[in-house]
Amino acid sequence: MPKKIKLGERLVGNGQPTYIVAEIGINHNGDLEIAKRMIKAAHEAGVDAVKFQKRTPELCTPPDVRSQMRETPWGYITYLDYRYKVEFNRPEYDEIDRYCKELGIEWFASVWDEPSVDFLEAYNPIAFKTPSASLTDHNLLRRLLKTNKPIILSTGMSTMSQIQKAVDIVGLENRMICHTTSAYPCDPDELNLKMLQTLASEYDCPIGYSGHEVGLSPSVVAVALGASLVERHFTLDRALWGTDQAASVEPGGFERLVKYIRVTEQALGDGVKRVYDSELPILKKLRRVNDV
């Protein structure tokens, strides 16, 4: 049976409630007040944690795209300048940490480079998550090992061989592997939810799902297929500017998603056939031949 992982005060894994994460990412568009509104809305929707993304832009932006120009809310600027505009630093994360503690909600972040690990360690996060783009950054994985924190590996854009190489480095103890397809939004025929079962059969650790689809039903199906964690991008308004907004879930949708997941957990049961007390009156009324 898959092992469990501890995220904050919660055990996550086999037999435990699904851990639900609202991925704020960079949907705050560099605005701390928007980020705080998102944290509050996610908390009210009933999620377990919110997640951000932490980068060092000059390290994480490929050289061949740094000078590319793009239209942004800040004008027609280079891609590298845009990355700086949406990046939170110490003052913003100090306030995020304070505000999450005030509300009583956990937070953590995907780390895209080694200096970002150094940066976030100051906040004693419940876990570190590697984005799919960084799964093959073995130096980053080795740096994460030194934190002695839970590590969540995201596997979009990756082969089974690349996943195995990452596992060879970080091991499976206190680890989680998340299935995902890195398309924003992702078409249903590329979600490949049965990969949750493939990963569960291959690796003795909890398996999660990071969804980028439009709608809620695939994320609920992921729970039925064994996902111990479900993460979806979160936004206040899908019409806001930003590349991740269209694949994100608004507050009302996230509230429904949490409800659907909790109902699904109840409905799955334990797989043991039994006659329920609620069936007895119907049995007495309709069954003509009893076989003990």
N, C-alpha and C positions, 0 to 999 in steps of 0.2 A: 504494500500500500504506500502511496506517496507520503513523504515526510511532511512535517509542518514547518512553517517559518513564522517568526514572531515579528510583527510590525507594530511598534509601540507597545501597547498593552494587549494587543490582539494576537491570538494564534490564528494563522491562516493556512488552510490546507484541508486534507481529508476530514470530513465530518464537521467542519467549521462553517459558519456563515460566509458567504461570498464577501470579499473585501472590495468595496466600490470606491473608485477613484475618479474625481472630476479633474481632468487635465486642463488646467488654465493655460499652460504653455506660454505662448506669446500673444494670446488673444486679448491681452490687456493693452496691446499696442503701446507699451512704454508708459502707461498712465497708472500711477499707484492708486489713485482713487477708484478707477475702474477695476483694478485688481482686487481692492478691498470689497467692492460691491459684489464681485464674482465670488469671493470667499464666503461672504455672508449668504448669498443665494444658494451656493452649493451646500453650505451647512444646513440651511433650511430645507433643502431637498432630501437630506438624510444620508449624504455620502459619508464614508469613513475618513477620507483624506482628499486634499487638493494637491495637485502637482504642478510644478513650474519647470522651466528649462533654463539651464545655466551654461553659458558659453563664454569663451574668450574670443571675441569676433575675429581678431587678426589671425588666430590659430585655426578656427573652424570654418573660415570662408575660403574655399578653394581659390588659388591665385588667379585662375582664368576667368573667374566671375566677379572678382572684387571691384573692378572698374566698370562693370556693366551698369548702365543707367536704367532707372525705373521710376515710374510715377508712384508717389507715396503721399500720405497726408502731410508730409513735411516738404513737399515739392519734388522736383525732378532731381534725384540724388543717386549716388553710386550704391551698389548693393552693399558694400562694406559699411558705408555711412548709415544705410537703413538698419543693418544689424546692430550698430551701436545705439540707434534710436529706440529699439525695442528691448534693449538689455538692461535689466535691473542690476544695481550694485549694492554696496553695503548699506547706505541709508534706507533704500527701499526694502531690502530683505530684513533689516532690523525691524522695520514696521510690520512687515508681513509676519515675522516670527511673533512679535508682540500681539498682533491682532488675532492670529490663529490661537494663541494661548488664551486670550481673553474669551474667545468664542468656544474653546474646547474642541477644536478640530485639528487633526494632524496635517502636516504638510511635508513634502519632500520634493526632490527635483531630479530630472534627468541631467546627467553631467556629460558634456561633450568633449572635455579635455582635462588634462591633469591639473592645471591651475584652478579649474572650477571645483574639483574635488577638495583642494586645499581651502578654497573659499567657503564651501558649504560645511566643512567639518566643524567650523566654529558654532554652528547651530545644532549640533548633535542630532542629525536627521534620523528618522526611523529606518531609512533605507537609502541606498543609492540605486538609481536606474540608469542603465546604459541605453541610449537611443539606438534604434536599428542602424543608423549611419555609423555608429562607433563600435558595433559588435566586433569588428575585425581589428580594432585598435588595441593590440595586445599590451602595449605599454600602459594604456589607460586601465585595462583590466588588472594588471599587476599593481598599479597604484591603488585601485579600489580594494585589493586584498589587504593592504596595510591598514585600512580603516577598521577592520574587524566588524563591519556592519553587514546587515543583509544586503544582498545584491540581486537585482531584478534585471534579467537579460531580455531585451526586446529583439525580435528575430526577423523583422521585415527586411526584404531585399537580400536575404541570406540563404545559403544552401545548408543542407544537413551537415556537410563537412565543416563549414564555417562555424555552425553552432557547436559542433563537437570540439573544435579547436578552442573556442571560448570556454566551454565546460572543462576542458583539460587544464586550463589556467586557473579558473576560479573554484572548481570543484562543485559539489552539489549540496554540501552542508550549509544550511541557512541561505539557500538560494531559491530563486523562482525563475522559470522561463516563460516568457509571454509570446504567444503566437500573435502575429499581426501581418497584414499586407500593407505596404507603405504607398498607398494611393489615396488621394484626398480630393473628393470622396472615392471610396472603393466600390466597384461594381459587385453585385451579389455573386456572380460566377467566379470571382477571384478571392472571395473571403476564405474559402477552403477550411471551414470550421472543423472538419474531421481531423485536421492537423493537431487539434487539441488532444485527441485520442492517440495519435501517432507519437506526440511528444511525451504523453503520460506513459506510454508503453516503453519508451526508450530511456526515460530519465526518472530517477527515483527522487523527485522533488515536486513541489506544487507547480501547477501549470496555470498561467493566467491568459487573459485575452485583452488585447488593446485594439478596439474597433474604430474603424474610420468610415463606416458605412453611413448612408442616409437612412434614418429610421431607427427603431429600437429592437425589433424582433430578433435580428441575428445575435445581439448581445445577450438576450434572454436565452436563446437556444444554446449559446456558449456555456451558460451555467448548467443547462441540462446535459451538456456533453462533458462536464467536469471542470470547467474553469473555476479556480479558487479565487481569482481576482478578475474584476472587469474594470477596465479603464476606458473612458470616452472623453474626447475633447469637449470642452464646456465653453459656452459663450452666452452673453446677455442677449445678443441679437445676431442671427446668422447673416443679416444684411450688412453688418459692420465690415470695414475694410480689413483684409488680411487673408492669406492663402489657406489658413486652417478653418476659417469660419464656416464654410459650406459643409464641412464634415463634422461639425460640432453640434451639440445638443443644448437647447435653451433651457432655462430653469424649470419651466413646466414639464418639458419632456424628461428632464433628469428626475424630477419627482415621480413621474410615472415609471421610469426605468427602475428606480429603487423599489417601488411597489411591486412591479412585475417580477423582479428578481426574488424578492422575499416570498411572494406567492409561489413561484416556481420551486424554491427550496422546500417549502411545505409540501407541495404536490408530488415531489419526487419520491418521498417515502424511503423505506429501507429495503424494498424488494422482496419482503417476506409476505406470502399470501396469507390472508386471514379474513374471517368473516367479521365485519364491524357491527357494533351494537345498532348503528343506524340502519343496517340492512335487515335486522331481524323481523320487524313488522312486515316488510315487503316479502321476505322469505315465507313467513307464515301465510300471507295472503295469496301468493302466486305459485309456490312450489307444491305440486300435487304428489310427487313421489320423493320421499326422503331416503337417502343412502348414507348411513353412518360409516 
